[in-house]
Amino acid sequence: MTKSTMSLPSETDATHSKKQLHCGHLYKKGHLLRQWKCRWFVLDTQRNQLRYYDAEHDTHLQGYVDLGEMTAVQALSNIPPGAPKGSVKGTFFDLRTTKRVYNLMCETSDEAKMWVEKLQNMNV
């Protein structure tokens, strides 16, 4: 997995030509089939959304989390039941909204800490 910060043209504010986004690969546990799938996530501060795509260069949005509905972001210290084989402690976190709980996993605990911190800052 990789993480990066990229600049994209702003779509709503002509005075700001760029907006900063936090991006990276995360594994997301599916809502219905409960399988873990790798997705490209983009933290969109302008839309207040965590958007996800099949791959980094995809233009077709797979879904998004409305961060206005976020109630908590919690780093998990243990490996949750049903996690992929070979998972490492400290790489999981939950993003809770008023509608559901998103189970997410990074490759490293440092990446997980960074995502949790950035998401918590969105809720301030």
C-alpha positions in Angstrom: 0.0 0.0 0.0 1.1 3.5 -0.6 0.0 6.8 0.7 0.4 10.2 -0.7 -0.8 13.8 -0.7 -2.0 15.1 -4.0 -3.3 18.3 -5.3 -6.4 18.4 -7.5 -8.2 21.3 -9.1 -10.9 22.7 -6.9 -14.4 22.2 -8.3 -16.4 24.7 -6.2 -14.1 27.6 -5.3 -12.5 29.5 -8.2 -10.3 31.5 -5.8 -8.5 28.4 -4.6 -6.9 26.6 -7.5 -5.9 23.5 -5.5 -7.1 21.5 -2.6 -5.1 19.1 -0.5 -6.3 15.5 -0.2 -4.9 12.5 1.8 -5.0 9.4 -0.4 -3.9 5.8 0.0 -4.8 2.1 -0.3 -6.9 0.7 2.6 -8.6 -2.6 2.9 -12.4 -2.2 3.6 -14.6 -5.0 4.9 -17.7 -5.3 2.7 -21.0 -4.5 4.2 -23.0 -7.5 2.7 -20.5 -10.3 1.9 -18.0 -9.2 4.7 -15.0 -9.8 2.5 -11.9 -7.6 2.8 -11.1 -5.7 -0.5 -8.3 -3.3 -1.3 -9.7 0.2 -2.4 -8.1 3.5 -3.1 -9.3 6.0 -0.6 -9.4 9.8 -0.9 -10.0 12.1 2.0 -11.9 15.0 0.4 -11.9 17.9 2.8 -14.0 20.1 0.5 -16.9 17.7 0.2 -16.4 16.4 3.8 -16.2 12.8 2.4 -14.0 9.7 2.5 -14.4 8.6 -1.1 -13.2 5.2 -2.4 -12.4 3.7 -5.8 -11.4 0.3 -7.1 -7.9 1.6 -8.0 -5.8 4.7 -7.7 -6.4 6.0 -11.3 -10.1 5.0 -11.5 -12.6 7.8 -12.2 -15.6 5.7 -11.3 -16.5 6.2 -7.6 -17.3 3.0 -5.8 -18.7 4.8 -2.8 -18.1 7.3 -0.1 -18.5 7.9 3.6 -20.2 11.2 4.6 -18.0 12.5 7.3 -20.7 14.8 8.5 -22.4 11.6 9.8 -19.2 10.4 11.5 -19.5 9.8 15.2 -16.1 8.3 16.0 -12.9 6.9 14.6 -11.3 4.2 16.7 -7.9 2.5 16.3 -8.1 -1.2 17.2 -5.3 -2.7 19.1 -6.2 -6.3 18.4 -6.9 -8.2 15.2 -10.7 -8.3 14.7 -12.5 -11.6 14.0 -12.6 -12.5 10.3 -9.5 -10.4 9.4 -7.4 -11.5 6.5 -4.7 -14.2 7.2 -1.3 -12.7 8.1 -2.9 -9.5 9.5 -0.8 -7.4 11.9 -1.9 -5.9 15.2 -2.4 -2.1 15.2 -3.3 -1.9 11.5 -7.1 -1.9 11.9 -9.5 1.0 12.7 -13.2 1.5 12.7 -15.0 4.6 11.3 -18.4 4.9 12.9 -21.2 6.9 11.4 -24.8 7.3 12.3 -25.7 4.7 9.6 -23.0 2.0 9.9 -19.5 1.0 11.0 -16.7 0.9 8.4 -14.0 -1.6 9.2 -10.7 -0.6 7.6 -7.2 -1.9 7.6 -3.8 -0.5 6.6 -0.6 -2.3 5.8 1.3 -0.7 8.7 0.4 0.6 12.1 1.9 4.0 11.2 -0.4 4.3 8.3 -3.4 3.4 10.5 -2.4 6.1 13.1 -2.1 8.7 10.3 -5.6 7.9 8.9 -7.1 7.9 12.4 -5.5 11.3 13.1 -6.6 12.8 9.8 -10.2 11.5 10.2 -10.4 12.7 13.8 -9.3 16.2 12.7 -12.2 16.2 10.2 -14.6 15.7 13.1 -13.3 18.8 15.0 
